Amino acid sequence: MGDAGSEQLYRSAAAIGLLVGIGSLLFPKALLRIYGVTEEPSGIGLLGWRLFAVRNIWVGSQALNGSQAARDTVLAVQPPDILVFWHSYRAGHVPLPATIAATCTASAVLAISCLARSRAA
């Protein structure tokens, strides 16, 4: 199962995703501003942001409750999230500061999750 350190790392990665999810669901415009998006998002943009939020809330809460499948999902969704932000940037839908901030957040969660997995082995 792993040591207490790996458990804390798994919980930290899950908590980051859960907090981003809660912020995305309850305060999407404020969180977008934190990430550097100053333009008012469209209805479809808010829908996408809220779908992202629901995923993060569900997976993060399950991971915090010890679900290994959810913890694996926290790890697995980070690379696609990074790719989506970079694609959105290249398509002109997301500004560079938001793309960099999202990449940093997802990369931190990815690194924490990888470290937790290696310590748990």
Phi, psi and omega in degrees: 000326180114176183263177180297328179296318179293323178298317180294322177295314177302317181294323179295314179298317180295320181295320178299310179298320179296316179295318177297320179296315179297315178299320180293325181280313186275326185225058187300319182292321178294317180293321177299320177296319177301323180275005174094009178266108183263342179284141179296123181289149178282171178302317180290327176296318177294323177299311178301318179297319181288326174297318174302318181297313181299316178301312182295321180294314181296306183295317180297318180292320177294321178294320177297330178277005174096005179291117179293325177298318178293321178297321176295324179292320176306316179293314188291331185276350183293311179301316177296324177299317178298315180297320179296317179295318179292322176296316179297323176296311182297330179277356178085015182265339183227133179288158182303315180302322179293319180296316179294316180298316179295320178297318179295317179297309181296323179293322177296315179297319178299313180296315179298316180296318178295318178296318178299315181297318181292325179285331181283338183291000000 
